Amino acid sequence: MSTAARAVIGRVAPSLRSLRRTSAVRAPAARTRTVMSAAPAAPPTYLLLTLDYVPDILEKRDPYRADHLAGAKAQHDAGKCVIAGALQDPVDKGVFVFKDCDEAHVKAFVEADAYYKNGLVTGYTIRPWMIVVGAN
């Protein structure tokens, strides 16, 4: 091994210094070392679900609220929904942040939701959300 190669190995990977050739009679496998590193984990993906509520949601939601909240809690307990709640002043939208699941999963959640099934949701959007600061 040349002096320049030893200098580079010494700077880049001190543990590779043992790769120096010491004997020509060693098997080729004895002169090499495999260095492996795990690829960095992919960052989590997030989907933002926005539910559009009927104007009088506060007056109409009581019969369905327990089921609506139970569905949201089940998603949270499963690690799919990170955070959720209604916007205030006015209460006109519900917002959910889903993590590491696909759009079909979120759509199935909406279509099974008590508010949606009982006409309290007039529309919804599911959008990918790129987090740049905060949860990872």
Buried (B, 14 or more C-beta within 10 A) or exposed (E): EEEEEBEEBEEEEEEBEEBEEEEEEEEEEEEEEEEEEEEEEEEEBBBBBBBBBBEEBEEBBEEBEEBBEEBBEEBBEEEBBBEBEBEEEEBBBBEBBBBBBEEEBBBEBBEEBBBBBBEBBEEBEBEEEEEEEEEE
